[in-house]
Structure formats: structure tokens, C-alpha cells
Amino acid sequence: MQDAKLLLVDDDPDVLLAARLLLKRHVASVDIEKNPEKLPFLLNNNRYDAIVLDMNFQRDVSSGREGFAWLERILDINPKARVVLFTAYGDVEMAVRAIKAGAVDFVLKPWQNDKFLDTIRNAVEGGRVDGDELTSSNGKKEKNGKEVSDKKSAKQTNIIGSAMRPILETVEQVAPTDANVLILGENGTGKDLVARAIHEHSDRSDKPFVSVDVGALTESLFESELFGHVKGAFTDARDDRAGRFEEANGGTIFLDEIGNLSPAQQARLLTVLQQRQVTRVGSNKARPIDVRLICATNADLNERVAERQFRQDLLYRINTIELHLPPLRERPTDIGPLAEFFLKKYARQYNRSVSGLSPALLAEMKQYRWPGNVRELQHAVERAVILARPELAQGTLLEPTNFVFKNGSTAASPVSETLQLEDMERQLIQQAMQKHRGSITDVARELGLSRQALYRRLEKFGL
């Protein structure tokens, strides 16, 4: 949360002071306001990652009516606002009403510091997962028409997970330059998301981002698709047509699956990159281009160079910066946050009441190898949400029986791949969690551990 900006609104100055003293050690800035009438001005002139709003002001002490009215006003101004409501008079019914009205969470006063911080952290991180707003370089306005911060941060993308932080840090460094970037990784690891993040955080962000799956282009269509053609250049060329490089002029072109290019296609692409100009099929006129090049592949290009299947000079041209995206099986701690993100997205989209993953299901998901990586996880969660019954009660968790993995089973293989003691211990805990459906008491009893010892091991293994 270190770069987050918060707004606290409460008519009690002591509450504002205490909350500000707590939060300012964890976030970039905290604005406080006693008068909710100033909310429209503040929201129209600032961008807040989360807003903490009192539910009861002086005119209406305990019903929460004013808090709900101001919540509605905030969401009218910014539908993506992350509002946390707090009150000294809260109860379960009011909390449910607050969530249904659009708040992201609800805190009772007096608060517990750790719980309050966790609530704010979840609100901030949830907004960055859900939001489309990316910061822009020189005070430009985004598509929603609102001015956003000058500070760019690749951490405000839809790229989720602690294992991706080094990638995001590199994106932050590389994006402002025009360096060519090569993104390596298995299918489904999010290469296209990283490419878009680089573009959105570059000085070209207000120009086109053009994505091309060059591996799917046939020899006959390759030049026409990338470089364009003139009328009459070939059968069915009824009009002049710009290629994808011209469409991306001034912006970024993303060439996916570049490792699948034939030698002839590689040679033609290299010529364009060296000369920084394209010639449409059927024309002799060269057209200058100004594009930032990002490429991606799941192939080992150095191995293909050694096998003379990929040109070394082209590899040198496209890989000024290399980014290696890890497969999901090497990111077990990211499975939970990713699954929760997709679950929230599809629960809203399909109007399902599921609110999370059971510990037993999460344990199985961490065992599974995910050969299709994040894309497979996304589709699996979407399928589970769709098949969840619409009449389920609010707060229902997805269980292992709701989930089907790619191999058709409802559980990952329980066989440990190594004989390392830590791996076997993790495996035993996961199996016990699955057997007892996440019951800490039952799991601890079966494993012969105290609850405290089990909690320490769950934290150690990220379960």
C-alpha cells in the first residue's frame, strides 16, 4: 500500500486523528475531512485508492442513513470508488446493507488496528485488480475523462501476484524507453498483459497498441497483413490497405509467437526493423514508420538459433530487453489471489452468490500443475462460477466438488514428486486439509499437532 492515497471522512476529529496516525505509516498520503459536503469537490480534484466513510454524522446519529446517502453520492461521482464504511453502531444487518449498496467492506469503531489495516489493504489492492485506470505520464486524461496521477506505476496493472513483482519492476524501468522487448514464457502465462502494461506506461500510451499473432499468418498473407497492400496487388485486393505496422505508427506493435516465423518471414521482418520503413505489397513507395516493438514466444529462441531455425541477427534486434514469465506451477502463492480475482469478476458477470474459495479447494489448486497456466485457471474458475447455482446464499464458498481440473478429476494428484521432508510435510497437510474440508481442529487432531503448530506450518507453506 506504500503508494496509496486515502481519504477519511468523519465528523469526530479524534477519530480522524487516530486513523490518520495509524494509516500514514503504511500509505503515501491520507487526507481527512470532517464535513461530508466537501466530498464532491475532493473526489473531482483527487484520485483516491480507498475512501473511509463514517455512516453516522451529527444530523442523524445512529441509523446510518447519512452514510448510505453519501455512499450513493460517491459512487455516482466515481462508480469504481472503493468505499469502506465504519460506525460505532454497526450490526450484521447494516453490514450486509452496506455491501449491497456498493461498499467494499465495513469496520466497527473502536477498531482493531491489524484488522483495520487488512481491510484498507484489501480495498486498495482490490481496486487495482478491478480497475481499468492506469496512471498516465504528463497529467493526461484517461478514457473515463478524469485526470489521474502523474506518477506511473506498473503495480497498477491487472498483473497479480508476488512472484510477478520483479517483472513489474522491470516493466516500470523499461516502459518509458523505446527499447525492443522480448517476452518469453509458456502459453497462458500472461505475455500479452505484460506487453500491454509496457505500452500503457510508456510515452506512447495515447497511441495505438496493435497486437498480431504472427505465428498464425500464412506465407501468402504475411506481408499483406503486416506491411499492407495496394489496390490490384493480388486477387481480392480491391482497395489500398495499410498494414499492421502502419496502424501502429507512433504507438506499439506486439508480435506474438514470433518463434514460429519461417526463414523468409524472418528476413522480411528484419529488413523492416533495420530500415524503419515498410513497402506495401504491389507498391515501390517506402513509408517510414515509428513503432515500439514488443515480441513474445514460448519457444527457446537461443536453441532455435543453434539449430539454424531462427536468425541470430533478428534475435539481437528484438531482445534488447528480455522478460521471462514463470509458469503458474512455480508461483503457488499467486494461485489464491488470481483465483479470487477471477471469482469476483465472474460472480458479478454471471450474478452468482459465491464469495470465495474453501481452504480445501485452495489446497487442491496449489497441488495441481496448471499446464495451461493462468489462462487455464481463469477458465476453470469461470466454469465453476457458471455452474454454481444462482440461488446459493450470499457468502457461499466454492468447494472441491464444484471444481473440475483439466485432467477431468476433482483433485490434483496426491503423490509427492520428491522425497524432500518439507515437500512431504506440505503434501500431508494439503491432503488432511482436503479430507477435513479446511477444518483446522480436525486437521490438527489428525496430524497430531496443536492448532498453533498447524497455523505456523500453514503460514510457512503458504497454504
Buried (B, 14 or more C-beta within 10 A) or exposed (E): BEBBBBBBBBBBEEBBEBBBEBBEEBBEBBBBBBEBEEBEEBBEEEBBBBBBBBBBBEEEEEEBEBBBEBBEEBBEEBEEBBBBBBBBEBEEEBBEBBBEBBBBBBBBBEBEEEEBBEBBBBBBBBBBBBBEBBBBBEEEEBEEEBBBBEEBBBBBBBBBBEBBEEBBEBBBEBBBBBBBBBBBBBBBBBBBBBBBBBBBBBBBBBBBBBBBBBBEBEEEEBBBBBBBBBEEBEEEBEEBBBBBBBBBBEBBBBBBBBBBBEEEBBEBBBEBBEEEBBBBBBBEEEBEBEBBBBBBBBBEBEEBBEEEBBBEEBBEBBBBBEBEBBBBBEBBEBBBBBBBBBBBBBBEEBEBBBBBBBBBBBBBBBBBBBBBBBBBBBBBBBBBBEEBEEEBEEEBBBBBEBBBBEEEEBBBEEEBEEEEEEEEBBBBBBBBBBBBBBBBEBBBBBBEBEEEEBEEBBEEBEB
